[in-house]
Structure formats: C-alpha cells, structure tokens
Amino acid sequence: MTDGPRQRSSTASSAKDAAGEKQESGGVALKKEIGLVSACGIIVGNIIGSGIFVSPKGVLENASSVGVALIVWIITGIITAIGALCYAELGVTIPKSGGDYSYVKDIFGGLAGFLRLWIAVLVIYPTNQAVIALTFSNYVLQPLFPTCFPPENGLTLLAAVCLLLLTWVNCYSVRWATRVQDIFTAGKLLALALIIIMGIVQICKGEYYWLEPANAFEPFQDYDVGLIALAFLQGSFAYGGWNFLNYVTEELVDPYVNLPRAIFISIPLVTFVYVFANIAYVTAMSPQELLASNAVAVTFGEKLLGVMAWIMPISVALSTFGGVNGSLFTSSRLFFAGAREGHLPSLLAMIHVKRCTPIPALLFTCLSTLLMLCTSDMYTLINYVGFINYLFYGVTVAGQIVLRIKQPNMHRPIKISLIWPVIYLVFWAFLLIFSLYSEPVVCGIGLAIMLTGVPVYFLGVYWDNKPQCFDSFVDKMTYLGQKMCVVVYPAETKDTSKEGEEMKEVTSPLAQDDCHKSEDC
C-alpha cells in the first residue's frame, strides 16, 4: 500500500516506457453514457445474482416458518428501499464515483474510508464472487449427481474455472464483458419468470397449502430472535448490489434525475420478483423439502417440469455465471476510486494501453476470490458479507445525518426526511446486536479482518517519509507490473462535485507529458 501522489511522480518514467508511443491520449476519461434504462439494468442486474437461488434455504431455516420467511423477504426489501433512498441523497450531494467508500471518506475522514475500501477488497468482493461461482458450479453439477450431492472438490474446481475464464474475458475486452453480461442476464430473467409462472399455475390448481395463514406460521422449530436476525442477514445477501449504481455516479447522464429514478424503479421491482419467487417455491415444496435441497431451483424444476427439468439448472447457471461477470466488471470502479485517492497500490489504478481494461485490478480480485474458495461453507461466506456490508451501510447512512448537522446549507438536489435514515439505523442496530449475539465468531472474524486495515493505513497511506529503499522497491514492482500487463494510469475526468475544480490532477505520468500537447488539457 503506497502513498498515492508520491507513487505517481516516482513512476513517471515507468509508465512512459511501458506505453511508449502507443498511448497518445494519456488514458481514457469517464464519459456520461449511462442513461435511465442502463442505470436500472445495473441495479437489477447486480442485485439478482445467486441470492434468490441460494438464500431461500438460509432465510427459511432461520425464520422457522414459511410465513415469517416471506415477511423477512418483504421487510428486507422495504429496508433496502429506505437505504437506497438515503444513498440517493448522498449520491447527488457528493456526486463522485466510488459509492459509500467516497461518502465515508469525505464525511468521516481518510481512515474510515480506507477501512471501507480495505474490507471491500479483502472480504466483500472476493466473498460475493466466490459464493456466486460456487452456486454456478452447484447448479451445473447437481443434475449429474441426482441421488447425492456433487463432490466438494468438483464444485471448487469448476468455480475456479468460471472465475479464471471470466477474468480473462474482462481483461481482454470491455465489449466482450458487456456482451457476456447481456446474454446471461437474459438467462437470469428467464429463470425467474419461469419460476413465478409455474408458481401461479400451482396456485390456480389449488396447491397453496403452505400459503394458508394457519399453515404458513406453523413453526418447524422454536422461534428465536437471534435466528430471525440471521434470516434478515441471509435475505440481505440476496439484495446485495443495490448500491452499485453509486459506484459509477460520474458516468450517469443527469445523475440528479436518473440516480433517484433508477432506485425508485429497480428496488420495488426486485422486491416483487423475490417475494413471488419464494411464494412459487412453497407451492411445490414443503419447508422440509426446501431445507433438504442443496439447489432449490433445481428441485423445484424437477417437481414441476418433468422431462424438461434440465431447463432450470441451465437457466440458473446462466444467471450465476453472469453474476460473476457483473461483479468482476463493477469491482474495478471501486478500485479506481480508491487508487486515485492514494488508498490502493498504484498498479491497481492502471489500464491496458490498447484494450483499456483494468488488468491488474481484475487479476487481484480474481486471486483473492480463488483464495476465498478455500472456505467451503457457502453460508458462512454469506454471513461474512451480510454482517460487514450492514456495518458499513449503517456507517454511511449515519454519515448522512452527520453531514446534515455539519453542513446544513450544503446544496442538496434531493433532501429526504431524517426519519428515513433513523428507521434504517434502528433496523441496522437490531441486526448487528443480534448477529453478534448469535454468531460472535463469524462477526468477530469480519471485524478482525476490517481492523487489520488500521496499521496498513498508517504505514502505507498516512506515513509520508518512507525509506528510500522501500520507495525504490515499490517503484520497481510497479514498473515490473506495468511491463507484464502493459498498463498505464488513466487520465482523470473533470470533478463533478458542487465545489469541483476545473480539472483534477492527471494521474497518468504518460498523460502528464502528453497533456501539454493536447488541446483538451
């Protein structure tokens, strides 16, 4: 972890040698090309990944009855909408890419922002991608093992192959990555539409035993507040990704209008789909059957589709495959935001001189995800992600209140009532307290990983006068990475904040030289 400004200047010759005469423009600038439809696609596409196909089991197991499980799905959707509303105000008040990392850094300072970035790099993105990749391999292999569970080694190997293939696609071409996303999003929507339609058919046939109030709230185990809190965490994983649009605020067309509109359209849509998909599940399976299944949607298809049951695992595999691709694609935005603030190694902020893809950042997130695959319990991974995500979601929403107090006259294109962040924070505190009570080891591990960022921040970012030998070593490693990946720093775009400067510092050393020759600079 190196100090950003010094690293930029000390590697100037490295970037120039790596790029040579081929990089005339000094990098790519962010362009406002994301309209309302694409913004809704980013939110919906990132939320609907593997959660709806994996989490129903975890939610039901902890909720203790079908009725409470459905209530958990609805309330989680409502709370997600409230959190997204708070993020909408922050997104147009601090219109910078990077999402909650940028908001926490600007409101609470560099250390708090760095811890958010640190835990996202080490836990949230690798865990999310590992869970989705494991889900992909499970749905692919489950039909080949109809009478037993697929072998664990086979699941891990196929998940690793999925990650390596999609990392290569994202490194090779942005266009290829977006085409993969479009194709597999179609499979995702087909799977959910098929599940909901079959559920409606079942209800019309009178198959709604577990939806009747007397049966829906019949517990198959004693109710426990701590377990219900864990059910909310499992459900929150399925809604994860609702804040991803805030990561690309600088690329939105008219963000003051399209950011809140996209949120208002997408979150209710996803909540509707999730609730009705879970209703469809219980029209064909009893709670015991659902809990016994390691691939809920496959079991659902086997019961209702007969010889065409192969459609379901293939459709779900397409969905999760596209989910891995989308997570790999969006993670680079957070790395860019952190690197331009000097909070990440300089190499992770660089892009290929011809393909304009963030190869070092993609390789890093792929490697960390492969390491995360060594943890075999998928639901423990979900708990890691849910707890840490909720921790920083709450900190970010609390920052909205702090910003109102510190800067009451700050320009806010959207200004919501403070009752909404208060409601969100009450729910957030409930989850954290009972999660710590019920799963202290899991939550403690997450907190411990986050706190490892404190010494890293002070040694890597806060400490300016590092030994010359250390700077020289970092320069050499950065130069080696640049030569191996053929990457340079991208040019910075104009600051979009209210108090923005006319032009930020050009971060590419090559771009600094070429900037003197360009009329745009």
C-alpha positions as CSV (number, residue, x, y, z in Angstrom):
1,M,0.0,0.0,0.0
2,T,1.7,3.2,-1.1
3,D,1.2,6.9,-0.9
4,G,-0.7,7.9,-4.0
5,P,0.8,11.3,-5.0
6,R,4.4,10.3,-4.5
7,Q,4.0,7.0,-6.3
8,R,2.5,8.8,-9.3
9,S,5.5,11.0,-9.7
10,S,8.2,8.4,-8.9
11,T,6.9,6.0,-11.6
12,A,6.7,8.5,-14.4
13,S,9.4,7.0,-16.4
14,S,8.0,3.5,-15.8
15,A,4.6,4.5,-17.4
16,K,6.3,6.1,-20.3
17,D,8.5,3.1,-21.0
18,A,5.5,0.8,-20.7
19,A,3.3,2.7,-23.0
20,G,5.8,4.2,-25.5
21,E,4.4,6.0,-28.5
22,K,1.2,3.9,-28.5
23,Q,-0.7,5.8,-25.9
24,E,-1.2,9.3,-27.4
25,S,-4.2,10.4,-25.4
26,G,-2.8,9.6,-22.0
27,G,-5.6,7.2,-21.0
28,V,-9.4,7.1,-21.1
29,A,-11.7,9.6,-19.4
30,L,-15.0,8.7,-17.9
31,K,-17.9,9.6,-20.1
32,K,-21.5,10.2,-19.2
33,E,-23.1,7.3,-21.2
34,I,-25.3,5.6,-18.6
35,G,-29.0,6.6,-19.1
36,L,-32.0,5.7,-17.0
37,V,-32.6,2.3,-18.6
38,S,-28.9,1.3,-18.3
39,A,-28.9,2.6,-14.7
40,C,-31.9,0.3,-13.8
41,G,-30.1,-2.5,-15.5
42,I,-27.0,-2.0,-13.3
43,I,-29.1,-2.1,-10.1
44,V,-31.4,-5.0,-11.1
45,G,-28.6,-7.0,-12.8
46,N,-26.3,-6.7,-9.7
47,I,-29.0,-7.5,-7.2
48,I,-30.4,-10.5,-8.9
49,G,-27.4,-12.9,-8.8
50,S,-27.3,-16.1,-6.8
51,G,-29.0,-14.9,-3.7
52,I,-32.6,-15.7,-4.8
53,F,-31.4,-19.3,-5.7
54,V,-29.3,-19.8,-2.5
55,S,-30.7,-17.6,0.3
56,P,-34.3,-19.0,0.3
57,K,-32.8,-22.0,2.2
58,G,-30.9,-19.9,4.7
59,V,-33.8,-17.5,5.3
60,L,-36.4,-20.2,5.8
61,E,-34.1,-22.2,8.1
62,N,-33.5,-19.3,10.4
63,A,-37.1,-17.8,10.1
64,S,-38.6,-21.1,11.4
65,S,-41.8,-20.9,9.3
66,V,-42.9,-20.1,5.8
67,G,-44.9,-17.1,6.8
68,V,-42.1,-15.4,8.8
69,A,-39.7,-16.2,5.9
70,L,-42.0,-14.3,3.5
71,I,-42.3,-11.4,5.9
72,V,-38.5,-11.3,6.1
73,W,-38.2,-11.0,2.3
74,I,-40.8,-8.2,2.3
75,I,-39.3,-6.2,5.2
76,T,-35.8,-6.7,3.8
77,G,-36.9,-5.2,0.5
78,I,-38.5,-2.2,2.2
79,I,-35.4,-1.6,4.3
80,T,-33.3,-1.9,1.2
81,A,-35.5,0.7,-0.5
82,I,-35.1,3.1,2.5
83,G,-31.3,2.6,2.4
84,A,-31.3,3.3,-1.3
85,L,-33.2,6.5,-0.7
86,C,-30.6,7.7,1.7
87,Y,-27.9,6.8,-0.8
88,A,-29.7,8.7,-3.4
89,E,-29.4,11.9,-1.4
90,L,-25.7,11.2,-0.7
91,G,-25.1,10.3,-4.4
92,V,-26.4,13.7,-5.7
93,T,-24.9,15.7,-2.8
94,I,-21.4,14.1,-3.2
95,P,-21.6,13.1,-6.9
96,K,-18.4,11.1,-7.1
97,S,-17.9,7.5,-8.2
98,G,-16.9,5.1,-5.5
99,G,-20.2,4.9,-3.7
100,D,-20.1,4.5,0.1
101,Y,-16.3,4.5,0.1
102,S,-16.3,8.1,-1.2
103,Y,-19.1,9.2,1.1
104,V,-17.4,7.7,4.3
105,K,-14.1,9.1,3.3
106,D,-15.4,12.6,2.7
107,I,-17.6,12.7,5.9
108,F,-15.5,10.8,8.4
109,G,-12.0,11.1,7.0
110,G,-9.4,9.0,5.3
111,L,-9.1,6.2,7.9
112,A,-12.8,5.4,7.9
113,G,-12.9,5.5,4.1
114,F,-9.8,3.3,3.9
115,L,-11.4,0.7,6.2
116,R,-14.4,0.5,4.0
117,L,-12.2,0.1,1.0
118,W,-10.0,-2.4,2.8
119,I,-12.8,-4.7,3.8
120,A,-14.4,-4.5,0.3
121,V,-11.1,-5.5,-1.3
122,L,-10.3,-8.3,1.1
123,V,-13.8,-9.7,2.0
124,I,-16.8,-8.3,0.3
125,Y,-16.0,-8.6,-3.4
126,P,-14.0,-11.9,-3.1
127,T,-16.7,-13.4,-0.9
128,N,-19.5,-12.3,-3.1
129,Q,-17.8,-13.7,-6.2
130,A,-16.8,-16.9,-4.5
131,V,-20.4,-17.5,-3.4
132,I,-21.8,-16.9,-6.8
133,A,-19.2,-19.0,-8.5
134,L,-19.9,-21.9,-6.1
135,T,-23.6,-21.5,-6.8
136,F,-22.8,-21.7,-10.5
137,S,-20.9,-24.9,-10.1
138,N,-23.5,-26.4,-7.9
139,Y,-26.3,-25.9,-10.4
140,V,-24.2,-27.2,-13.2
141,L,-23.1,-30.4,-11.4
142,Q,-26.3,-31.2,-9.5
143,P,-28.1,-32.8,-12.5
144,L,-25.1,-35.1,-12.9
145,F,-25.5,-36.3,-9.3
146,P,-29.3,-36.9,-8.9
147,T,-29.0,-39.2,-5.9
148,C,-26.3,-37.4,-3.9
149,F,-24.5,-34.0,-3.5
150,P,-21.8,-33.1,-6.0
151,P,-18.2,-33.7,-4.7
152,E,-16.8,-30.7,-2.9
153,N,-13.6,-30.7,-4.9
154,G,-15.5,-30.7,-8.2
155,L,-17.6,-27.7,-7.1
156,T,-14.5,-25.8,-6.1
157,L,-12.6,-26.7,-9.3
158,L,-15.5,-25.7,-11.6
159,A,-16.0,-22.4,-9.6
160,A,-12.3,-21.6,-10.1
161,V,-12.5,-22.3,-13.9
162,C,-15.5,-20.0,-14.1
163,L,-13.6,-17.2,-12.3
164,L,-10.5,-17.6,-14.5
165,L,-12.5,-17.6,-17.7
166,L,-14.4,-14.5,-16.9
167,T,-11.4,-12.7,-15.6
168,W,-9.7,-13.4,-19.0
169,V,-12.8,-12.1,-20.8
170,N,-12.9,-8.9,-18.7
171,C,-9.1,-8.4,-19.2
172,Y,-9.3,-8.9,-23.0
173,S,-12.2,-6.6,-23.9
174,V,-14.8,-4.3,-22.3
175,R,-17.1,-5.1,-25.2
176,W,-16.8,-8.8,-24.7
177,A,-17.5,-8.4,-21.0
178,T,-20.7,-6.3,-21.6
179,R,-21.9,-8.8,-24.3
180,V,-21.5,-11.7,-21.8
181,Q,-23.4,-9.7,-19.3
182,D,-26.3,-9.0,-21.7
183,I,-26.6,-12.7,-22.8
184,F,-26.5,-14.1,-19.3
185,T,-28.9,-11.5,-17.9
186,A,-31.5,-12.8,-20.3
187,G,-31.0,-16.3,-18.9
188,K,-31.4,-14.8,-15.4
189,L,-34.7,-13.2,-16.2
190,L,-35.9,-16.3,-18.0
191,A,-35.2,-18.5,-14.9
192,L,-37.1,-16.1,-12.5
193,A,-40.0,-15.6,-14.9
194,L,-40.3,-19.4,-15.3
195,I,-40.3,-19.9,-11.5
196,I,-43.0,-17.3,-11.0
197,I,-45.2,-18.5,-13.8
198,M,-45.1,-22.1,-12.5
199,G,-46.0,-20.8,-9.1
200,I,-49.0,-19.0,-10.4
201,V,-50.1,-22.2,-12.2
202,Q,-49.7,-24.2,-9.0
203,I,-51.9,-21.7,-7.0
204,C,-54.6,-21.9,-9.7
205,K,-54.5,-25.7,-9.2
206,G,-55.1,-25.2,-5.5
207,E,-51.6,-26.0,-4.4
208,Y,-51.2,-23.3,-1.8
209,Y,-51.3,-25.3,1.5
210,W,-48.2,-23.6,2.9
211,L,-49.6,-20.2,2.0
212,E,-52.7,-20.5,4.2
213,P,-52.2,-18.5,7.4
214,A,-52.8,-21.5,9.7
215,N,-50.0,-23.5,8.0
216,A,-47.7,-20.6,6.9
217,F,-47.0,-19.6,10.5
218,E,-46.7,-23.2,11.9
219,P,-43.1,-23.3,13.1
220,F,-40.9,-26.4,12.4
221,Q,-38.6,-25.2,15.2
222,D,-38.9,-22.8,18.1
223,Y,-38.8,-19.1,17.2
224,D,-35.6,-17.3,18.2
225,V,-34.9,-13.6,17.8
226,G,-31.2,-14.2,17.1
227,L,-32.0,-16.7,14.3
228,I,-34.5,-14.3,12.8
229,A,-31.8,-11.6,12.7
230,L,-29.6,-14.1,10.8
231,A,-32.6,-14.7,8.5
232,F,-32.5,-11.0,7.7
233,L,-28.8,-11.2,7.1
234,Q,-29.4,-14.1,4.6
235,G,-32.1,-12.1,2.9
236,S,-29.8,-9.0,2.8
237,F,-27.3,-11.0,0.8
238,A,-29.9,-11.6,-1.9
239,Y,-30.5,-7.8,-2.1
240,G,-26.8,-7.0,-2.2
241,G,-25.7,-4.8,-5.0
242,W,-28.5,-2.2,-4.6
243,N,-25.8,0.5,-4.0
244,F,-23.6,-0.4,-7.1
245,L,-25.1,2.4,-9.2
246,N,-23.5,4.9,-6.8
247,Y,-20.1,3.4,-7.8
248,V,-20.5,4.9,-11.3
249,T,-22.2,8.2,-10.5
250,E,-19.7,10.2,-12.6
251,E,-20.8,8.2,-15.7
252,L,-24.5,8.8,-15.3
253,V,-26.4,11.1,-17.7
254,D,-28.0,13.7,-15.5
255,P,-27.3,12.0,-12.2
256,Y,-29.5,14.3,-10.2
257,V,-32.5,12.9,-12.0
258,N,-31.6,9.4,-13.1
259,L,-29.9,8.2,-9.9
260,P,-33.1,8.5,-7.8
261,R,-35.4,7.5,-10.6
262,A,-33.4,4.3,-11.2
263,I,-33.6,3.5,-7.5
264,F,-37.3,4.1,-7.3
265,I,-37.9,1.8,-10.3
266,S,-35.4,-1.0,-9.5
267,I,-35.8,-1.7,-5.8
268,P,-39.6,-2.3,-5.8
269,L,-39.2,-4.4,-9.0
270,V,-36.6,-6.7,-7.4
271,T,-38.7,-6.9,-4.1
272,F,-41.7,-8.0,-6.2
273,V,-39.7,-10.7,-8.1
274,Y,-38.1,-12.0,-4.9
275,V,-41.3,-12.3,-2.9
276,F,-43.2,-14.1,-5.7
277,A,-40.3,-16.4,-6.5
278,N,-40.4,-17.5,-2.8
279,I,-44.1,-18.0,-2.9
280,A,-43.7,-20.1,-6.0
281,Y,-41.1,-22.3,-4.2
282,V,-43.5,-23.2,-1.4
283,T,-46.3,-24.1,-3.8
284,A,-44.3,-27.1,-4.9
285,M,-42.1,-27.9,-1.9
286,S,-42.7,-28.3,1.8
287,P,-40.4,-26.5,4.2
288,Q,-38.6,-29.8,4.9
289,E,-38.1,-30.5,1.2
290,L,-36.8,-27.0,0.6
291,L,-34.3,-27.2,3.5
292,A,-33.1,-30.6,2.4
293,S,-32.3,-29.3,-1.1
294,N,-28.8,-28.0,-1.9
295,A,-30.1,-26.5,-5.2
296,V,-33.6,-25.1,-4.5
297,A,-34.5,-24.1,-8.1
298,V,-33.4,-27.4,-9.5
299,T,-35.6,-29.3,-7.0
300,F,-38.4,-27.0,-7.9
301,G,-38.0,-27.7,-11.6
302,E,-37.8,-31.5,-11.1
303,K,-41.1,-31.5,-9.4
304,L,-43.0,-29.4,-12.0
305,L,-41.2,-29.7,-15.3
306,G,-40.8,-33.4,-15.7
307,V,-38.5,-34.3,-18.6
308,M,-37.9,-30.6,-19.2
309,A,-36.4,-30.2,-15.7
310,W,-33.0,-29.6,-17.2
311,I,-34.1,-26.1,-18.2
312,M,-34.0,-24.9,-14.6
313,P,-30.3,-25.8,-13.7
314,I,-29.2,-24.4,-17.0
315,S,-31.1,-21.2,-16.6
316,V,-29.8,-20.7,-13.0
317,A,-26.3,-21.5,-14.1
318,L,-26.6,-18.8,-16.8
319,S,-27.8,-16.4,-14.1
320,T,-25.0,-17.0,-11.7
321,F,-22.3,-17.1,-14.5
322,G,-23.5,-13.6,-15.5
323,G,-23.5,-12.6,-11.8
324,V,-19.8,-13.4,-11.5
325,N,-19.1,-11.4,-14.7
326,G,-21.0,-8.4,-13.4
327,S,-19.2,-8.4,-10.0
328,L,-15.8,-8.6,-11.7
329,F,-16.8,-5.8,-14.0
330,T,-18.1,-3.4,-11.3
331,S,-15.3,-4.0,-8.8
332,S,-12.8,-2.1,-10.9
333,R,-14.8,1.1,-10.3
334,L,-14.2,0.9,-6.6
335,F,-10.5,0.1,-7.1
336,F,-10.2,3.2,-9.4
337,A,-11.8,5.4,-6.8
338,G,-9.5,4.1,-4.1
339,A,-6.4,4.3,-6.1
340,R,-6.9,7.9,-7.3
341,E,-7.1,8.8,-3.6
342,G,-3.8,7.0,-2.9
343,H,-5.5,4.3,-0.8
344,L,-4.6,1.4,-3.0
345,P,-1.4,0.3,-4.7
346,S,-0.7,2.4,-7.8
347,L,-0.7,-0.6,-10.1
348,L,-4.3,-1.4,-9.4
349,A,-5.3,2.0,-10.9
350,M,-3.8,1.3,-14.3
351,I,-5.4,0.2,-17.5
352,H,-4.1,-1.6,-20.6
353,V,-2.7,0.8,-23.2
354,K,-4.8,-0.7,-26.0
355,R,-7.7,-2.6,-24.5
356,C,-8.4,0.0,-21.8
357,T,-9.2,-2.7,-19.3
358,P,-8.1,-2.7,-15.6
359,I,-6.0,-5.8,-15.9
360,P,-4.1,-5.5,-12.5
361,A,-7.3,-4.9,-10.6
362,L,-9.0,-7.8,-12.3
363,L,-6.1,-10.2,-11.6
364,F,-6.0,-9.1,-8.0
365,T,-9.7,-9.6,-7.4
366,C,-9.6,-13.0,-9.2
367,L,-6.7,-14.2,-7.0
368,S,-8.4,-13.1,-3.7
369,T,-11.6,-14.8,-4.8
370,L,-9.7,-18.1,-5.6
371,L,-8.2,-17.9,-2.1
372,M,-11.7,-17.4,-0.6
373,L,-12.9,-20.6,-2.3
374,C,-10.8,-22.5,0.2
375,T,-13.6,-21.8,2.7
376,S,-16.1,-24.5,1.8
377,D,-19.2,-23.3,3.9
378,M,-21.1,-21.1,1.5
379,Y,-23.5,-19.8,4.2
380,T,-20.6,-18.7,6.4
381,L,-19.4,-16.7,3.5
382,I,-22.8,-15.1,3.1
383,N,-22.8,-14.2,6.8
384,Y,-19.4,-12.5,6.4
385,V,-20.7,-10.4,3.5
386,G,-24.0,-9.6,5.2
387,F,-22.5,-8.5,8.5
388,I,-19.7,-6.4,7.1
389,N,-22.0,-4.9,4.4
390,Y,-24.6,-3.9,7.0
391,L,-21.9,-2.5,9.2
392,F,-20.7,0.0,6.6
393,Y,-24.2,0.6,5.2
394,G,-25.1,1.9,8.6
395,V,-22.0,4.0,8.9
396,T,-22.7,5.5,5.5
397,V,-26.3,6.3,6.4
398,A,-25.2,7.8,9.8
399,G,-22.9,10.0,7.7
400,Q,-25.9,11.4,6.0
401,I,-27.1,12.7,9.4
402,V,-23.7,13.9,10.3
403,L,-23.4,15.8,7.0
404,R,-26.8,17.5,7.7
405,I,-25.5,18.7,11.0
406,K,-22.1,19.8,9.9
407,Q,-23.1,21.4,6.6
408,P,-26.8,22.3,6.8
409,N,-26.6,24.7,4.0
410,M,-24.9,22.4,1.6
411,H,-26.6,22.1,-1.8
412,R,-28.8,19.0,-1.9
413,P,-30.7,18.4,-5.1
414,I,-32.6,15.7,-3.1
415,K,-33.4,16.2,0.6
416,I,-35.3,13.4,2.3
417,S,-36.8,13.5,5.8
418,L,-34.3,12.4,8.5
419,I,-36.9,9.9,9.7
420,W,-35.8,7.6,6.9
421,P,-32.2,7.3,7.9
422,V,-33.3,6.9,11.6
423,I,-35.6,4.0,10.6
424,Y,-32.8,2.4,8.7
425,L,-30.3,2.8,11.5
426,V,-32.7,1.2,14.1
427,F,-33.1,-1.8,11.8
428,W,-29.3,-1.8,11.3
429,A,-28.6,-1.8,15.0
430,F,-31.1,-4.7,15.6
431,L,-29.2,-6.8,13.0
432,L,-25.8,-6.0,14.4
433,I,-26.6,-6.7,18.0
434,F,-28.3,-10.0,17.5
435,S,-25.8,-11.1,14.8
436,L,-23.1,-10.5,17.3
437,Y,-25.1,-12.5,20.0
438,S,-25.9,-15.4,17.7
439,E,-22.7,-15.7,15.6
440,P,-20.0,-14.0,17.6
441,V,-17.2,-15.9,15.9
442,V,-18.3,-15.1,12.4
443,C,-18.9,-11.4,13.2
444,G,-15.7,-11.3,15.2
445,I,-13.7,-12.6,12.2
446,G,-15.3,-10.0,10.0
447,L,-14.4,-7.2,12.4
448,A,-10.9,-8.5,12.9
449,I,-10.3,-8.5,9.1
450,M,-11.5,-4.9,9.0
451,L,-9.3,-3.8,11.8
452,T,-6.2,-5.2,10.1
453,G,-6.5,-2.2,7.8
454,V,-5.6,0.2,10.6
455,P,-1.9,-0.4,10.7
456,V,-1.9,-0.8,6.9
457,Y,-3.4,2.7,6.6
458,F,-0.9,4.3,8.9
459,L,2.1,2.6,7.4
460,G,1.0,2.7,3.8
461,V,-1.0,5.9,3.4
462,Y,-0.6,8.2,6.4
463,W,3.2,7.8,6.7
464,D,4.8,10.1,4.1
465,N,8.5,9.8,4.7
466,K,9.1,6.2,3.9
467,P,12.6,4.9,3.5
468,Q,14.1,5.4,0.1
469,C,14.8,1.7,-0.3
470,F,11.1,1.0,0.2
471,D,10.0,3.6,-2.4
472,S,12.6,2.2,-4.8
473,F,11.3,-1.4,-4.3
474,V,7.7,-0.3,-4.8
475,D,8.7,1.6,-8.0
476,K,10.5,-1.5,-9.3
477,M,7.5,-3.7,-8.6
478,T,5.1,-1.2,-10.2
479,Y,7.3,-1.0,-13.2
480,L,7.5,-4.8,-13.5
481,G,3.7,-5.0,-13.2
482,Q,3.3,-2.3,-15.9
483,K,5.6,-4.2,-18.3
484,M,3.9,-7.5,-17.6
485,C,0.4,-6.2,-18.0
486,V,1.2,-3.3,-20.5
487,V,-0.7,-0.8,-18.4
488,V,-0.5,3.0,-17.6
489,Y,-2.5,5.4,-15.4
490,P,-5.8,6.6,-17.0
491,A,-6.5,10.3,-17.4
492,E,-8.7,11.9,-14.7
493,T,-12.1,13.3,-15.6
494,K,-13.4,16.6,-14.5
495,D,-14.6,16.8,-10.9
496,T,-18.4,16.6,-10.8
497,S,-18.8,17.8,-7.3
498,K,-20.5,21.1,-6.4
499,E,-17.3,22.7,-5.4
500,G,-15.3,20.9,-8.1
501,E,-12.1,22.2,-9.5
502,E,-11.9,22.8,-13.3
503,M,-9.7,19.8,-13.7
504,K,-8.3,17.2,-11.3
505,E,-4.7,16.1,-11.3
506,V,-3.8,14.0,-14.3
507,T,-2.8,10.7,-12.7
508,S,-1.0,9.1,-15.6
509,P,2.6,10.1,-15.8
510,L,2.5,9.5,-19.5
511,A,-0.7,11.6,-19.7
512,Q,1.1,14.4,-17.9
513,D,3.7,14.6,-20.7
514,D,1.1,14.2,-23.5
515,C,-1.3,16.6,-21.8
516,H,1.0,19.6,-22.8
517,K,0.4,18.6,-26.4
518,S,-3.3,18.2,-26.2
519,E,-5.9,21.0,-26.5
520,D,-8.3,19.1,-24.2
521,C,-5.9,19.6,-21.2
